[in-house]
Each structure stands twice: as C-alpha cells, then as structure tokens.
Amino acid sequence: MILQALLNLVPFFLICGSLAGLPETSAQGTAASPILDAQTDAFINKILADWKSPGGVGVALVKKNDQGQWVNIETKGYGRATASGKAVTENTTFNIGSNSKLFTVAATSLLINNQTLSPRLNWDSKISSVISNFNVTDPVTLKEATLLDLMTHRTGYPRHEFSYRYSDDVPAVINKMHSWRQSYEFRDVWQYNNNMYTLLSYLPPTLLSGKPFARYVKENIFDPLNMTATTYSYQLANSNGQRADGMARKGIDYYKDPFAGTPAAAKYWSSQTGGEDGSVLSGAGGVISSAVDMAKWLQTLLLDGVHPTTNQTVIPPGALQKAASALSIETTQPNFPEESLIAYGAAQVQITYRGHLIIEHPGFVRGFNTQVSRLPNDGLGVAVLTNDNEHGKSTSQIIKYYLMDRALGLEPIDWSGRLMAQKSVPPTRATPRPANATLPSANFTSLAGVYNNAGYGQFELCLISPPNPSASTPCQAMASNISSILPNAIRPGIPTLVGAIDSPWLSHFRIEHFNQDLFNVSLLISTAQNDTTEPYWTYNDRSQSDNGAIAELDAQGSQIGLGMAGIWYGLWEPNVPPATPKPKGNTVRERAEVYWDKIN
C-alpha cells in the first residue's frame, strides 16, 4: 500500500527533551520520570498506523507535584506534518479550531477587567447594549442575550455555518444574523454556534477605537506568555516552514474501509484569509499553534491565568473559573461508563473521567482535530494536536486518555478498540434515485440563475447536466472545466446543478434531482494538489451516503425558490445525527432552514 510505504520511509517521531522549555525561574521540582517516553512513542505510532492516519500528532504534557512545582513539561511530535512527508516536531503548528474560543473568552475577560471602559463591561452585559448593530429575528434573544449567553451556546440559534464567506468581515456577519432562522427558544437548549464567537470578536474593535481582535489577543495574551509560534495569521504561520498541512484520506470509502485512503492535503481552512489583524474566522476558530506553545498555555490555565515563569497575571483572576462553570448541559447521557455527562461553560466543558475532573474543549476545522485538557485537582495538562481530518477527533481522544491514565497511574483502557468499533459502523446508504423519477414542477433550465438569501448572500446556480445552451458566461466556464475542478462530481444520468461559493466550508453546492420537486444537496470542496494529470480532487463527495441535506423546489408561477434543510443547522459527520431537527411546516418556506429566492 502507498500509505504503508510512506510510513516506512518517513521518520515517525521526533523526540525533544522530556522537560523541554522548563523556565529557569519557575517553581521547579525534581524532574519526574517522563511520560512521553519510548513506551508512549510506541503507543502513539501504533495508533497512527492502526487508524491509517495520513497525518501526525503534536503532544504537550505538563504536571505539577503536590507542592505546586513543575515536574513534567514535555512536548513531542509524531507522524507526518505535510503531504510531502515532512515529520511533525514539537514546533510544528496546527490549526487548533474551536480551542481558539477560550482565547476569545480570555480576551473578553480582559475587557471586563478594563476599568477605563465606560460603561463597564461584565459577564451579564446585554450584547445589544454593547454592539449597536446586533439584531436577530427573535425579540427575546435580541433584548436579553448576554455575553455569557453567547459564550455558552444558549441563544436559540443553530450554527448557520455556511452563511459567512471568506470575503466577509465581522460586521457583514452581524448584519446576516438579522435574517437567520431560530431553531429553539432563547436559553432552551445548548446549541453550538461559532457565529456567536465571531460576534464576541467584535468587542475589541467596538470598545477600543477599532483595535483588531487578533492584535488585541496577540498583545495581551500571546506576547506576555511568549507564545511566539501562536498566531491568527496563516501567512505568518506559513512563513517559517513549521506549518502542518491539514491531511485527509482521498478516496475514502466508508463502506469498504472507513480508515483507508490516499493521504492528501485538504484545502487549508484559513488559506484565503490572514494577516495579523485576523479575519472573520478568528474569534471562533482561527488560532494556529504548536505543542511547545500549548505547554505554556496549559501551565497558565492550571495557574488560573498566571504566567508560569514571571508570576504575572495574564488572565484576570476568576475568569478561567467562570469559563469552566457548568452553565449548560451538552449531553443527555454519558458516552462511556468512565465518563460523566458533559457540562458546558464558556468555551470549556466539565467532565469527570474515572473520578477525576477534566476541564477541556475539542477543536475541529477542515484537516485538523485537537484536544486541550487540564485536570486542575491533579495539576495535569494535556494537549493533543492532530492534522488528521476524518479520524483525528478519535485518535486525539485515545492519546489524551492514554497520557492521563499513565500520568495518574491508572490501568489503561483500550480506547482505540472502543472508538474504532464505533467508527467501523458505516453511515446510512443514500436512497437511489428512482429509475422513473418524476420531473420537477419547473424545467431544469429555469432553475439556473442567481439566488439570494439575506442571511447567506448570493450565488449563481449553473445547470451542468443536461447541458444548458443558454447558460451565462460564468456558467459556461464552469461547465467546460467541471471535470477538472470537481473530478467525478457529476454523475451520469442525474440532472445536476452546481453553484460556486467562497465559503471556508465548501467551494461548491451540488444539487442533484431526486424525484419530483425534491433534490439532494452536497457541499463539495475543489481541492488543488501538486499533480499535473489531476490538478484538483473533490473533497467531501459523499454520494454513497445519506447526509440528509435536501432542497425543495418552490415554483409559484414565475417565482422560483429553493428551500434547503438538513445541514444548515449543523455540520454533518458520519454516524453522528444532527443535534437540531429539521423545521416542519405546510409550505416549502416553512420547512426550510434556509430559503433561497431566485432573483435573476
């Protein structure tokens, strides 16, 4: 196998000093036996091999003794950092995804602690009193939502993940919120929403005369903690040769082998945005960091915001405790006997594991999965950064628990076997299109054109199959290049429309006719690769499985609309059902999570 050959050629781990980066002036005790030793090296390398990972892992572990002295500060890299085969080191930088959110909470706590602001800010400040252009469809949320409501995902609004574009700035996203559909009542349930952290990232520019959020975090958190590799800028991260590629399994078949595929770089989530001023992605998931810097961050978190070397207070006292407070219930039952329910705070969850309290958060963006965890009662912190798109969430969990078990002296649990059994269950097969499918109530040519939704913007839908002789110039160009930019994405015999969009989560909508006025929707990503015979590959094409995303045609005379549902309220993941049910109603508009009007 190609993958196995690469594994044999690439050095699969790079070992740094087991007490890497111990500060000279910190409270340092006698060094404990390293946890990232040969035994751990063998374990992590085996996990990467067993899960056929196309990428690698950066790991940080810190531990204090009972006297508060640091006895373990360890960082290491394992596996493949890039598509070219470069090895991960402790200095390799990964996008940490939603583990960025705690920096947003910390930045907000600094504003709350800022005595020069007038009026003063607090955790219960109403967002409408701080950001004047904040507006949403629910009057209760508009009037009552506080900073803490945004942080704890209890606004009643679902993800609406595909509404923002690379070309948007934060005010543009705030304006789009005016039109988003609410899925639950205010404070009714926990419902993850990245966009509320985008809204929080607008606090520094609003309150500090236009100060960019990313600059504010850098100057007040990254720089004081000497987190020199940590940044919101893709360009800066890319300039020193340490950045990892997000790695995916090209050609993965969840029905034959859900772990196999050709290692290929996924389109980098932040590649079209950047600069140290940050972007629309910064507040929710824009941080790029390394294992070395995560060790510094873990120390700071375990010291409740105090710099581990200088004893300077970087995060205001009590802010991290506030963030870790159980304010919402994320899960209704434990996943495993050793785990408790997950209680959500502000970008932090509380969970007990084998009787030990863990405060942590996962992170995911395309190509990357991370876990940053601390056990405050045990003085232990663990960060696992992966660049494995499909299964990095599982492997980071496995490695996290293995390191915790070793550090706590607990009998290990076969987490790999447990999670691999879960991931081996194939997703539900897509229902085949009927051989005698009934045509929609409007002809396919009339469906081509420009569509608009005030909360999502515009895109042009092009009829690719059957050919459209009256297509616009952009659609003609797309049709002529479709086999190159989206290889194998157009299935023979199925009428198909495609729309290009500059989203961090997709590059194209694919809308395939199913039966009557019902269409199947896929979110595809045209991904460049260094291959002259095949310059692009189609990422996220799950034609075989049912991801539940549909579009309904709504043709009322000359007025045409498309009501879409099944994925706009939440991201799709194999074997994981959406957290929020589809809307119900008697009309297409009522049943739609997002309704698009054809305007041209």
C-alpha positions as CSV (number, residue, x, y, z in Angstrom):
1,M,0.0,0.0,0.0
2,I,1.1,3.6,-0.7
3,L,0.4,4.6,2.8
4,Q,2.4,1.8,4.4
5,A,5.3,2.6,2.1
6,L,5.3,6.2,3.2
7,L,5.1,5.1,6.9
8,N,8.2,3.0,6.4
9,L,10.1,5.9,4.8
10,V,9.1,8.8,7.0
11,P,10.6,9.0,10.5
12,F,7.5,8.6,12.6
13,F,8.5,10.6,15.6
14,L,10.9,13.3,16.6
15,I,11.9,13.4,20.2
16,C,12.6,16.6,22.1
17,G,13.9,16.8,25.6
18,S,11.4,15.3,28.1
19,L,11.5,18.5,30.1
20,A,11.5,20.9,27.1
21,G,11.2,24.5,27.8
22,L,11.3,24.4,31.6
23,P,11.5,28.0,32.7
24,E,14.7,28.8,34.7
25,T,12.9,30.9,37.3
26,S,9.7,28.8,37.7
27,A,8.9,26.7,40.8
28,Q,10.6,23.6,39.5
29,G,10.8,20.4,41.5
30,T,12.8,17.3,40.9
31,A,12.0,16.1,37.4
32,A,9.6,13.2,37.4
33,S,10.0,10.3,35.0
34,P,9.0,11.4,31.5
35,I,5.6,10.4,30.3
36,L,6.5,10.9,26.6
37,D,9.0,8.1,26.7
38,A,9.7,5.1,24.5
39,Q,6.5,3.4,25.7
40,T,4.4,6.4,24.7
41,D,6.3,6.7,21.4
42,A,5.4,3.1,20.6
43,F,1.8,3.6,21.6
44,I,1.2,6.8,19.6
45,N,3.0,5.4,16.5
46,K,0.8,2.3,16.7
47,I,-2.3,4.4,16.9
48,L,-1.3,6.3,13.8
49,A,-0.6,3.1,12.0
50,D,-3.8,1.3,13.2
51,W,-6.0,4.2,12.2
52,K,-4.1,4.6,8.9
53,S,-3.6,8.2,9.7
54,P,-2.5,10.4,6.8
55,G,-1.1,12.9,9.3
56,G,0.5,13.2,12.6
57,V,0.3,14.4,16.2
58,G,1.8,17.2,18.3
59,V,1.6,16.5,22.1
60,A,2.2,18.6,25.2
61,L,2.0,17.3,28.7
62,V,2.6,19.4,31.9
63,K,2.3,18.3,35.5
64,K,2.8,19.8,39.0
65,N,3.6,18.0,42.1
66,D,1.7,18.4,45.4
67,Q,4.0,21.4,46.3
68,G,3.0,23.2,43.1
69,Q,6.3,22.6,41.4
70,W,6.5,21.7,37.7
71,V,7.9,18.1,37.4
72,N,6.9,17.4,33.8
73,I,6.9,19.8,30.9
74,E,7.1,17.6,27.8
75,T,6.5,18.2,24.1
76,K,6.9,15.9,21.2
77,G,5.9,15.3,17.6
78,Y,4.9,12.2,15.8
79,G,4.0,11.2,12.2
80,R,3.5,13.3,9.1
81,A,3.1,17.1,9.1
82,T,2.8,17.7,5.3
83,A,1.7,15.9,2.1
84,S,5.4,15.9,1.1
85,G,6.2,13.7,4.1
86,K,7.9,16.2,6.5
87,A,7.8,14.9,10.1
88,V,5.9,16.5,12.9
89,T,8.1,18.1,15.6
90,E,7.2,19.8,18.9
91,N,7.4,23.1,16.9
92,T,5.0,22.1,14.1
93,T,2.0,24.4,14.0
94,F,-1.6,23.2,13.7
95,N,-4.9,25.0,13.4
96,I,-6.4,24.3,16.8
97,G,-10.0,25.0,15.7
98,S,-12.5,25.7,18.5
99,N,-9.8,25.6,21.1
100,S,-9.4,29.2,19.8
101,K,-12.6,30.1,21.6
102,L,-11.0,30.1,25.1
103,F,-8.7,32.9,23.9
104,T,-11.8,34.8,22.9
105,V,-13.3,34.3,26.3
106,A,-10.0,35.4,27.9
107,A,-9.9,38.5,25.7
108,T,-13.4,39.3,26.8
109,S,-12.4,38.9,30.5
110,L,-9.7,41.4,29.9
111,L,-12.2,43.9,28.6
112,I,-14.5,43.1,31.6
113,N,-11.4,43.9,33.9
114,N,-10.7,47.1,32.0
115,Q,-11.5,49.9,34.4
116,T,-11.1,52.6,31.8
117,L,-14.2,51.5,29.8
118,S,-17.4,53.4,30.4
119,P,-19.8,52.0,30.9
120,R,-18.0,49.0,32.5
121,L,-18.5,45.6,30.9
122,N,-19.5,42.4,32.8
123,W,-20.3,38.8,32.1
124,D,-24.0,39.6,32.1
125,S,-23.8,42.7,29.9
126,K,-26.5,42.7,27.2
127,I,-24.9,42.3,23.8
128,S,-27.4,44.7,22.3
129,S,-26.2,47.4,24.7
130,V,-22.6,46.9,23.5
131,I,-22.8,46.2,19.8
132,S,-25.4,48.6,18.3
133,N,-25.8,46.7,15.0
134,F,-26.6,43.4,16.7
135,N,-30.0,42.2,15.6
136,V,-31.7,38.8,15.4
137,T,-35.2,37.6,14.4
138,D,-36.2,36.6,18.0
139,P,-37.1,39.7,20.1
140,V,-36.3,37.9,23.4
141,T,-32.8,37.0,22.3
142,L,-32.3,40.5,21.0
143,K,-33.3,42.0,24.3
144,E,-31.9,39.6,26.8
145,A,-28.8,37.9,25.3
146,T,-25.7,38.5,27.4
147,L,-22.0,37.9,26.7
148,L,-22.3,34.7,28.7
149,D,-25.3,33.5,26.7
150,L,-23.2,33.9,23.5
151,M,-20.3,32.0,25.1
152,T,-22.4,29.1,26.3
153,H,-24.3,28.5,23.1
154,R,-27.8,29.1,24.5
155,T,-29.2,31.8,22.2
156,G,-31.6,29.5,20.5
157,Y,-29.8,30.0,17.1
158,P,-28.2,27.0,15.4
159,R,-24.9,27.0,13.6
160,H,-25.8,28.6,10.2
161,E,-22.2,27.7,9.4
162,F,-22.3,28.2,5.7
163,S,-23.6,31.8,5.8
164,Y,-20.3,33.5,6.2
165,R,-17.8,33.9,3.4
166,Y,-14.1,34.4,3.2
167,S,-14.8,37.8,1.7
168,D,-17.0,38.8,4.7
169,D,-15.8,40.9,7.6
170,V,-17.3,40.6,11.1
171,P,-19.8,43.5,10.6
172,A,-21.1,41.7,7.5
173,V,-21.7,38.5,9.6
174,I,-23.5,40.6,12.2
175,N,-25.8,42.0,9.5
176,K,-26.5,38.5,8.2
177,M,-27.7,37.5,11.7
178,H,-30.7,39.8,11.2
179,S,-32.2,37.1,8.9
180,W,-31.3,33.8,10.4
181,R,-34.0,31.4,11.5
182,Q,-34.1,30.4,15.1
183,S,-34.5,26.7,15.9
184,Y,-35.2,26.8,19.7
185,E,-36.4,29.3,22.2
186,F,-33.8,31.5,23.9
187,R,-31.9,29.6,26.6
188,D,-34.0,26.5,25.9
189,V,-31.1,24.1,24.9
190,W,-27.4,24.0,24.4
191,Q,-26.8,24.5,20.6
192,Y,-23.3,25.1,19.3
193,N,-22.9,28.3,17.3
194,N,-19.5,29.5,16.0
195,N,-21.0,32.8,14.8
196,M,-21.6,34.0,18.4
197,Y,-17.9,33.9,18.9
198,T,-17.4,35.9,15.7
199,L,-19.8,38.4,17.3
200,L,-17.7,38.4,20.5
201,S,-14.6,39.1,18.5
202,Y,-16.1,42.4,17.6
203,L,-15.8,43.7,21.2
204,P,-12.3,45.0,21.0
205,P,-12.9,47.0,17.8
206,T,-16.1,48.3,19.2
207,L,-14.8,49.3,22.7
208,L,-11.1,50.1,21.9
209,S,-11.4,52.5,18.9
210,G,-11.1,49.9,16.2
211,K,-8.5,47.7,17.8
212,P,-8.4,44.5,15.7
213,F,-9.4,41.5,17.8
214,A,-6.4,39.4,16.7
215,R,-4.0,42.2,17.5
216,Y,-5.6,42.6,20.9
217,V,-5.2,38.9,21.8
218,K,-1.6,38.8,20.5
219,E,-0.6,41.9,22.5
220,N,-2.4,40.9,25.7
221,I,-2.1,37.0,25.8
222,F,0.3,35.6,23.2
223,D,3.1,38.1,23.7
224,P,3.0,38.1,27.5
225,L,3.1,34.3,27.6
226,N,5.9,34.2,25.0
227,M,3.8,32.1,22.7
228,T,5.9,33.0,19.7
229,A,4.6,30.3,17.4
230,T,0.9,31.1,18.0
231,T,-0.9,33.4,15.6
232,Y,-4.2,34.1,13.8
233,S,-2.2,34.6,10.5
234,Y,-1.9,31.8,8.0
235,Q,0.7,33.8,6.2
236,L,2.8,34.2,9.3
237,A,2.4,30.6,10.2
238,N,3.4,29.6,6.7
239,S,6.5,31.8,6.6
240,N,8.7,29.8,8.9
241,G,8.3,26.3,7.4
242,Q,6.7,24.8,10.5
243,R,3.0,24.8,9.5
244,A,1.3,21.4,9.1
245,D,-0.9,20.6,6.2
246,G,-4.4,19.5,7.1
247,M,-4.4,15.9,5.9
248,A,-7.4,13.9,4.6
249,R,-8.0,10.5,3.1
250,K,-8.6,11.0,-0.6
251,G,-10.9,8.3,-2.0
252,I,-12.1,7.1,1.4
253,D,-14.9,4.5,1.2
254,Y,-16.8,4.3,4.5
255,Y,-18.4,1.0,3.3
256,K,-15.2,-0.9,2.4
257,D,-12.6,0.6,4.8
258,P,-13.5,3.7,6.8
259,F,-9.9,4.3,7.7
260,A,-8.1,3.8,4.3
261,G,-7.5,6.3,1.6
262,T,-4.7,8.1,-0.2
263,P,-3.1,10.8,2.0
264,A,-3.7,14.2,0.5
265,A,-3.7,17.8,1.8
266,A,-7.1,19.3,2.4
267,K,-7.6,22.9,1.5
268,Y,-6.3,24.9,4.4
269,W,-9.2,26.4,6.3
270,S,-7.7,29.9,6.7
271,S,-5.7,30.0,3.4
272,Q,-7.7,32.8,1.9
273,T,-7.7,35.0,5.0
274,G,-4.9,36.3,7.1
275,G,-2.7,38.9,8.3
276,E,-2.1,39.7,12.0
277,D,-5.3,41.7,12.0
278,G,-7.2,38.4,11.8
279,S,-10.4,37.7,9.9
280,V,-14.0,36.7,10.2
281,L,-12.7,33.2,11.3
282,S,-10.6,34.4,14.2
283,G,-12.9,34.5,17.2
284,A,-14.5,31.1,16.6
285,G,-11.5,29.0,15.4
286,G,-8.6,31.0,13.9
287,V,-5.7,30.2,16.2
288,I,-2.6,28.3,14.8
289,S,-0.2,27.0,17.5
290,S,2.4,24.3,18.4
291,A,2.8,21.8,21.1
292,V,5.5,23.9,22.7
293,D,3.2,26.9,23.0
294,M,0.3,24.7,24.1
295,A,2.5,23.6,27.1
296,K,2.8,27.3,28.1
297,W,-0.9,27.7,27.7
298,L,-1.7,24.6,29.8
299,Q,0.6,25.9,32.6
300,T,-1.1,29.2,32.5
301,L,-4.5,27.6,32.7
302,L,-3.5,25.4,35.6
303,L,-2.2,28.5,37.4
304,D,-5.6,30.3,36.9
305,G,-4.2,32.8,34.4
306,V,-0.8,33.4,36.0
307,H,2.4,33.4,33.9
308,P,4.3,30.2,34.8
309,T,7.7,32.0,34.9
310,T,7.2,35.6,35.9
311,N,4.1,35.1,38.1
312,Q,2.5,38.0,36.2
313,T,-1.3,37.8,36.0
314,V,-2.2,37.5,32.3
315,I,-5.8,36.4,32.5
316,P,-7.9,38.2,35.2
317,P,-8.4,36.3,38.5
318,G,-11.5,34.1,38.4
319,A,-12.1,34.4,34.6
320,L,-11.0,30.9,33.8
321,Q,-13.1,29.6,36.7
322,K,-16.1,31.4,35.3
323,A,-15.4,29.9,31.9
324,A,-15.3,26.4,33.4
325,S,-18.5,26.8,35.4
326,A,-21.3,24.4,34.3
327,L,-23.9,26.6,32.7
328,S,-25.4,24.3,30.1
329,I,-25.8,20.5,29.6
330,E,-24.3,19.4,26.4
331,T,-25.1,15.7,26.5
332,T,-28.1,13.8,28.0
333,Q,-26.2,10.7,28.9
334,P,-22.5,9.7,29.2
335,N,-20.8,8.2,26.2
336,F,-18.9,5.6,28.3
337,P,-19.1,4.2,31.9
338,E,-15.9,6.0,32.9
339,E,-17.2,9.4,31.7
340,S,-19.9,11.7,33.1
341,L,-22.3,14.0,31.4
342,I,-20.7,16.9,29.6
343,A,-21.4,20.3,31.2
344,Y,-20.7,23.3,29.1
345,G,-19.4,26.6,30.4
346,A,-17.8,29.3,28.2
347,A,-15.6,27.5,25.6
348,Q,-14.9,24.9,28.3
349,V,-16.6,21.7,29.3
350,Q,-16.5,19.9,32.6
351,I,-16.4,16.1,32.6
352,T,-15.3,13.6,35.1
353,Y,-13.2,10.7,34.0
354,R,-12.6,7.7,36.3
355,G,-13.3,10.1,39.2
356,H,-11.0,12.9,38.0
357,L,-12.3,16.3,37.0
358,I,-11.3,17.4,33.4
359,I,-11.8,20.8,32.0
360,E,-11.3,20.8,28.3
361,H,-12.5,21.5,24.8
362,P,-12.2,19.9,21.4
363,G,-11.4,21.7,18.2
364,F,-12.1,20.9,14.5
365,V,-11.6,22.7,11.3
366,R,-11.0,21.0,7.9
367,G,-7.9,18.9,8.2
368,F,-7.3,19.3,11.9
369,N,-8.7,18.0,15.2
370,T,-7.4,19.0,18.7
371,Q,-8.0,18.3,22.4
372,V,-6.7,20.7,25.1
373,S,-7.5,19.4,28.6
374,R,-6.5,20.1,32.1
375,L,-7.1,18.2,35.4
376,P,-7.0,21.1,38.0
377,N,-7.2,18.8,41.0
378,D,-4.3,16.7,39.7
379,G,-2.1,19.5,38.4
380,L,-2.1,17.9,35.0
381,G,-2.5,19.3,31.5
382,V,-2.6,17.5,28.1
383,A,-2.8,18.9,24.6
384,V,-3.1,16.7,21.5
385,L,-3.0,18.4,18.1
386,T,-3.6,16.4,15.0
387,N,-3.8,17.0,11.3
388,D,-6.0,14.0,10.6
389,N,-9.3,15.2,9.1
390,E,-11.5,12.2,9.3
391,H,-10.4,10.4,12.4
392,G,-8.2,13.0,14.3
393,K,-11.1,13.5,16.8
394,S,-10.9,9.8,17.8
395,T,-7.1,9.5,17.8
396,S,-6.7,12.7,19.9
397,Q,-9.2,11.3,22.4
398,I,-7.3,7.9,22.5
399,I,-3.9,9.6,23.0
400,K,-5.4,12.1,25.6
401,Y,-6.8,9.3,27.8
402,Y,-3.7,7.2,27.4
403,L,-1.5,10.0,28.7
404,M,-3.9,10.8,31.5
405,D,-4.0,7.2,32.6
406,R,-0.2,7.0,32.6
407,A,0.2,10.3,34.5
408,L,-2.4,9.3,37.1
409,G,-1.1,5.7,37.5
410,L,-4.4,4.2,36.3
411,E,-4.8,0.9,34.5
412,P,-5.1,1.7,30.8
413,I,-8.4,1.3,28.9
414,D,-8.5,0.1,25.2
415,W,-9.9,3.4,23.9
416,S,-8.7,2.6,20.4
417,G,-10.7,-0.6,20.3
418,R,-13.8,1.1,21.6
419,L,-13.7,4.1,19.2
420,M,-12.6,2.0,16.2
421,A,-15.7,-0.2,16.7
422,Q,-17.9,2.9,16.6
423,K,-16.2,4.3,13.5
424,S,-16.4,1.0,11.7
425,V,-20.2,1.2,11.6
426,P,-20.9,2.5,8.0
427,P,-23.2,5.5,7.5
428,T,-26.8,5.0,6.2
429,R,-26.8,4.4,2.5
430,A,-28.2,7.0,0.2
431,T,-31.6,6.1,-1.3
432,P,-31.0,5.6,-5.1
433,R,-32.8,8.0,-7.4
434,P,-35.9,6.3,-8.8
435,A,-35.4,4.9,-12.3
436,N,-38.6,6.5,-13.3
437,A,-38.2,9.7,-11.4
438,T,-40.9,12.3,-11.9
439,L,-39.7,15.7,-13.3
440,P,-39.9,18.8,-11.1
441,S,-42.7,21.4,-11.5
442,A,-40.3,23.8,-13.3
443,N,-37.9,22.7,-16.1
444,F,-34.3,22.4,-15.2
445,T,-33.2,25.3,-17.4
446,S,-35.4,27.6,-15.5
447,L,-33.7,26.6,-12.2
448,A,-30.4,28.0,-13.3
449,G,-29.7,31.6,-12.2
450,V,-28.8,33.8,-9.3
451,Y,-30.3,33.0,-5.8
452,N,-30.3,35.2,-2.7
453,N,-30.9,34.9,1.0
454,A,-30.4,37.9,3.2
455,G,-28.7,35.8,5.8
456,Y,-26.5,33.9,3.4
457,G,-25.8,36.2,0.4
458,Q,-26.0,35.3,-3.3
459,F,-24.7,32.6,-5.5
460,E,-25.3,31.5,-9.1
461,L,-26.7,28.1,-9.8
462,C,-25.5,26.6,-13.1
463,L,-27.2,23.7,-14.9
464,I,-24.3,21.3,-15.7
465,S,-26.3,18.2,-16.7
466,P,-28.1,18.2,-19.0
467,P,-26.1,20.9,-20.9
468,N,-27.6,24.4,-20.9
469,P,-27.1,26.2,-24.2
470,S,-28.4,29.4,-22.7
471,A,-26.1,29.4,-19.7
472,S,-24.4,32.6,-18.5
473,T,-20.7,33.2,-19.3
474,P,-19.6,32.1,-15.8
475,C,-21.7,29.0,-16.0
476,Q,-20.4,28.1,-19.4
477,A,-16.9,28.4,-18.0
478,M,-17.8,26.2,-15.1
479,A,-19.4,23.6,-17.3
480,S,-16.4,23.4,-19.6
481,N,-14.0,22.9,-16.6
482,I,-16.2,20.9,-14.2
483,S,-14.4,17.6,-14.8
484,S,-11.1,19.3,-13.8
485,I,-12.2,21.4,-10.9
486,L,-14.6,18.8,-9.4
487,P,-13.4,15.4,-10.7
488,N,-16.1,12.7,-10.8
489,A,-18.6,15.0,-9.1
490,I,-21.2,14.9,-11.9
491,R,-22.9,11.5,-12.0
492,P,-24.2,10.3,-15.4
493,G,-27.9,10.4,-15.9
494,I,-28.8,12.7,-13.0
495,P,-29.8,16.2,-13.7
496,T,-27.4,18.3,-11.7
497,L,-26.9,22.0,-10.9
498,V,-23.7,23.4,-9.3
499,G,-23.1,26.7,-7.6
500,A,-19.7,28.2,-6.7
501,I,-19.3,29.9,-3.3
502,D,-16.3,31.3,-1.4
503,S,-17.1,29.6,1.9
504,P,-14.5,28.3,4.4
505,W,-16.5,25.1,4.5
506,L,-17.2,24.5,0.8
507,S,-16.4,25.7,-2.7
508,H,-19.5,24.4,-4.5
509,F,-23.1,23.4,-3.8
510,R,-24.1,20.3,-5.9
511,I,-27.8,20.0,-6.3
512,E,-28.9,16.7,-7.9
513,H,-32.5,15.9,-8.9
514,F,-34.0,13.1,-6.9
515,N,-37.8,13.0,-7.6
516,Q,-40.5,15.5,-8.3
517,D,-39.5,18.7,-6.6
518,L,-37.0,17.1,-4.3
519,F,-33.2,17.5,-4.8
520,N,-30.2,16.1,-2.9
521,V,-27.6,18.7,-1.8
522,S,-23.9,18.1,-1.3
523,L,-21.2,20.5,-0.1
524,L,-18.1,19.9,-2.1
525,I,-14.6,21.4,-2.0
526,S,-12.4,21.7,-5.1
527,T,-9.0,21.0,-3.6
528,A,-5.8,21.8,-5.5
529,Q,-3.0,19.3,-5.5
530,N,0.5,19.1,-6.9
531,D,-0.4,16.8,-9.8
532,T,-0.4,17.9,-13.4
533,T,-2.5,15.0,-14.5
534,E,-5.2,15.7,-11.9
535,P,-4.7,19.3,-10.6
536,Y,-7.7,19.0,-8.3
537,W,-9.6,16.4,-6.2
538,T,-13.1,16.6,-4.9
539,Y,-13.2,16.6,-1.2
540,N,-16.4,15.7,0.8
541,D,-18.2,13.9,-2.0
542,R,-20.4,11.5,0.0
543,S,-22.7,10.4,-2.9
544,Q,-23.0,6.9,-1.4
545,S,-24.2,8.0,2.0
546,D,-27.3,9.9,3.1
547,N,-26.2,13.2,4.8
548,G,-29.8,14.3,5.0
549,A,-29.3,17.6,3.1
550,I,-32.1,18.3,0.7
551,A,-33.5,21.1,-1.4
552,E,-37.2,21.5,-2.3
553,L,-38.3,23.4,-5.4
554,D,-40.9,26.1,-4.7
555,A,-42.3,27.2,-8.1
556,Q,-45.2,29.7,-7.9
557,G,-45.8,30.9,-11.4
558,S,-42.7,32.8,-12.5
559,Q,-41.4,33.0,-8.9
560,I,-38.9,30.2,-8.1
561,G,-37.3,29.4,-4.7
562,L,-35.3,26.7,-3.2
563,G,-35.9,25.6,0.4
564,M,-32.9,23.8,1.9
565,A,-32.7,21.8,5.1
566,G,-30.7,19.1,6.8
567,I,-27.3,20.6,7.2
568,W,-27.5,24.4,7.6
569,Y,-28.4,24.0,11.3
570,G,-25.3,21.8,12.0
571,L,-22.2,20.3,10.4
572,W,-22.5,16.7,9.1
573,E,-20.4,14.0,10.5
574,P,-20.6,10.2,9.6
575,N,-22.6,8.2,12.2
576,V,-23.5,11.4,14.2
577,P,-27.1,12.6,13.8
578,P,-27.8,16.4,13.6
579,A,-28.4,17.9,17.0
580,T,-31.2,20.0,15.8
581,P,-34.2,18.6,13.9
582,K,-35.4,19.9,10.6
583,P,-38.1,22.5,10.7
584,K,-41.7,21.4,9.9
585,G,-44.4,23.1,8.1
586,N,-47.0,23.1,5.3
587,T,-45.0,25.1,2.8
588,V,-41.5,24.9,1.4
589,R,-40.6,28.1,3.1
590,E,-41.8,26.9,6.5
591,R,-39.8,23.6,6.1
592,A,-36.6,25.3,5.1
593,E,-33.7,26.0,7.3
594,V,-32.6,28.4,4.6
595,Y,-34.9,29.7,1.8
596,W,-33.3,31.0,-1.4
597,D,-35.2,33.3,-3.8
598,K,-34.2,33.2,-7.4
599,I,-33.7,36.8,-8.4
600,N,-32.2,36.5,-11.9
